[in-house]
Amino acid sequence: MMRRKGLVVVAVAVVAIATGGWFLQRETAPIGSVYQQARLFDDVLAHVADYYVDSLDERQLYQMAIDGMLDQLHDPYSIYLKPEDFRGLTEATTGNYTGLGLSIEVRDGWITVVGPLPDTPAERAGVQSGDRIVALDGCSTEGWKQDQAVRELRGPAGSPAALTIRRVGVDQPIQYKLTRATIHIRSVQVAMLLDDRVGFISLNPVNETSAAEVAAAVDSLTRLGMKSLVFDLRNNPGGLLDQGVAVSDLFLDPGDTIVTTRGRAPGATRSFRDAKPQRWPNLPIVVLANAYSASAAEIIAGAWQDHDRALLVGTPTFGKGLVQSFWPLTPQSGLKLTTARWYTPSGRTIQRQTRNEAEQEAQVVAAQRGQDAKVDSTLLFHTEGGRTVFGGGGIRPDLFVAPDTYTVAERVFTRALGDKIPVFRDALTTYALELKEGPRLPAPSFTVTEGMVDEVLRRVRAKGAQVPDSVVAGARSLIAQELSYEASRYVFGRSAEVRRRMADDRQVQQALALARRAKSPHDLLALAATPAPLRNQ
């Protein structure tokens, strides 16, 4: 018996020595020191690498440790960027990638060109909206998914690409030999006159050329006779801080505060102020924002609202008011880390105060519906002109206008489609492309007939979607509307589609009604209290 006890003691001693004297260190080591924590981490990593049941590369373990540490910050914006993420960030902030310059969708199993981007190899070669890319470098593209199509069409600048295209009205395939180049995705998505006096600019996202593009668009529209501007920031996820400041600067006076950042690191707390005189000081501006306007887009909206320079219409913004700093760690990776918070000129925090992403998303959805429970009457702030604005995160509009939503019958229709929704989209596109031939539509203001709706439904049902007539009856207007957008795009071009969509857009029409009546920036603030009824366009 004594011998057995002795063997147990020896065994415990051997285990303790083999594992780095853990039992002894547990009692005596100063576990609070950074040195000891680093040593503990190395010990754990070494044991996992040597003894874990599955073989793991030590490089993989270090990556897992980095991801785990950042995850414990409970901040979805602080992340280690791997090569693929690094490329995505570069494209988002610069607006640049290398490829052919095509906006595409996969429809009915084929790559369909939504439109060539301006001043790109695809546009210069003559690729058109509605073209189907049936082969790339001699390989069929049938059945490609969106991600695969984007990946294959892109490539190093200077590399060749041979496209085989099917075009409506042309019997034989068309061959294009293109050379990939650096493509710049413009930040100003749309710049046009809505009528003879009101301009419209859509900005998305905020990248390194945003301020220059906005200035050029305003100059162009002014030459065409623009007297008021609707500036659309809806669904703009933000982007670069310096460009958010630069766009704000275009419509503020020298010395005006644009945004303040507050953080604990050296240089993290600072104020950004307007540096240049306004070029269009008398231009009334209505800004459109919604629950998915975020980050740098909120800087613009907050600065203009706090200085009474623009009237904000729509729904409360997302509330992403965190500054991310970026450190390249290798040539193809880096660390994006939250280092400060943003505050509007009046002192409002842009960041929504939530415990996690799910809670923030719930707040955003509620705000979109006009049920924002986070408005705190104790968090009162005042604009330059003395108007009251609320804090608590996000930028709240001066005039709440809910977005268009499906009717009950239309929601029943979409639920009935279920996993056949892509079939519905395919039917719209293929029919729209057929309408392009002839042409069968007389003008961009064409009317979608009941027969056209019936044809879409016939195609949807032929593809296996079982939608009862009783369900279809309440969705015919929705089907007609979606077909009108699709046909406008492929028959008359992107601008015709945009105009058609805006004519049906409640928020745009409210903004247009206000902009039409405004003679000066100050007029808008008074008009918002008694907005004019909407007129049919």
Secondary structure, 3 states (H helix, E strand, C coil): CHHHHHHHHHHHHHHHHHCCCHHHHHHHCCCCCHHHHHHHHHHHHHHHHHHCCCCCCHHHHHHHHHHHHHHCCCCCCCEEECHHHHHHHHHHHHCEEEECCEEEEEECCEEEEEEECCCCHHHHHCCCCCCEEEEECCEECCCCCHHHHHHHHCCCCCCEEEEEEECCCCCCCEEEEEECEEEECCCEEEEEECCCCEEEEEECCECCCHHHHHHHHHHHHHHCCCCEEEEECCCCCCECHHHHHHHHHCCCCCCCEEEEEECCCCCCCEEEECCCCCCCCCCCEEEEECCCCCCHHHHHHHHHHHCCCCEEEECCCCCCCEEEEEEEEECCEEEEEEEEEEECCCCCECCCCCCCHHHHHHHHHHHHCCCCCCCCCCCEEECCCCCEEECCCCCCCCEECCCCCCCHHHHHHHHHHHHHHHHHHHHHHHHHHHHHCCCCCCCCCCCCCHHHHHHHHHHHHHCCCCCCHHHHHHHHHHHHHHHHHHHHHHHHCHHHHHHHHHHCCHHHHHHHHHHHHCCCHHHHHHHCCCCCCCCCC
